[in-house]
């Protein structure tokens, strides 16, 4: 079993050689959130639009 000092030294060297970069993670999360909001908005506008279209044409059909 490796000593705790050896493990700590290995982790320090590994972190120096392969640093973790998380700068782009926030941008990706915001992009996915915006995409989800857009999908919901398009679905809502489509549903409301078809309902208005149906009511409008039904009112025209009953008047003539």
Secondary structure, 3 states (H helix, E strand, C coil): CCCHHHHHHHHHHHHHHCCCCCHHHHHHHHHHHHHHHHHHHHHHHHHHHHHHHHHHHHHHHHHC
